[in-house]
């Protein structure tokens, strides 16, 4: 990993951690998030995966538009680094955390 990529990675981790803590307070059932990225195709390859505790909580979050709110938190946090997701509906994934 290039030095500039490592710096970007650390900044992404920092803002996503802030967004994660905010989301835990605001979105029922949300547990944690993680991300993957290939810096040769950045930011198009950036994918953020949001984990919910149970399938029922994920369904409730989707029904109540909490997933849209969670997406906005992530998009806003990344925007603070001037990172814009071109396809946020494909780059922000909602799933249930493994047991």
TANORDA-V884909 format. One record per residue. N is the residue number from 1. RES is the residue in one letter. PSI is psi in whole degrees, -180 to 180 (999 if undefined). OMEGA is omega in whole degrees, -180 to 180 (* if undefined). Layout:
N:RES:PSI:OMEGA, N:RES:PSI:OMEGA
//
This chain:
1:X:131:179, 2:X:157:-179, 3:X:-40:180, 4:X:-36:177, 5:X:-41:179, 6:X:-40:179, 7:X:-45:178, 8:X:-43:179, 9:X:-46:180, 10:X:-39:178, 11:X:-41:177, 12:X:-46:179, 13:X:-43:-178, 14:X:-49:-177, 15:X:-34:177, 16:X:-33:175, 17:X:-43:177, 18:X:-45:178, 19:X:-38:179, 20:X:-46:-180, 21:X:-41:177, 22:X:-46:-178, 23:X:-37:179, 24:X:-32:178, 25:X:-26:-170, 26:X:-18:-175, 27:X:111:-179, 28:X:130:177, 29:X:-15:178, 30:X:133:-176, 31:X:-54:-176, 32:X:173:176, 33:X:162:177, 34:X:170:179, 35:X:159:174, 36:X:148:179, 37:X:145:172, 38:X:109:-172, 39:X:-10:174, 40:X:-15:178, 41:X:47:-178, 42:X:138:6, 43:X:3:-177, 44:X:-27:-178, 45:X:-5:-179, 46:X:124:178, 47:X:127:177, 48:X:126:180, 49:X:123:-179, 50:X:126:-175, 51:X:132:174, 52:X:154:-175, 53:X:-41:-177, 54:X:161:176, 55:X:-40:-180, 56:X:-41:179, 57:X:-36:176, 58:X:-46:180, 59:X:-43:179, 60:X:-42:179, 61:X:-39:178, 62:X:-41:-179, 63:X:-40:-177, 64:X:7:-177, 65:X:19:175, 66:X:-28:178, 67:X:-34:176, 68:X:-41:177, 69:X:-42:178, 70:X:-42:176, 71:X:-43:-180, 72:X:-41:177, 73:X:-47:-179, 74:X:-47:-180, 75:X:-44:179, 76:X:-41:179, 77:X:-45:179, 78:X:-35:178, 79:X:-28:178, 80:X:-18:176, 81:X:9:-175, 82:X:34:175, 83:X:120:-180, 84:X:127:177, 85:X:125:-180, 86:X:-32:-179, 87:X:72:-175, 88:X:-30:180, 89:X:-23:177, 90:X:-20:-175, 91:X:-8:174, 92:X:115:-173, 93:X:141:178, 94:X:130:-178, 95:X:179:179, 96:X:134:-179, 97:X:140:177, 98:X:150:-178, 99:X:999:*
//
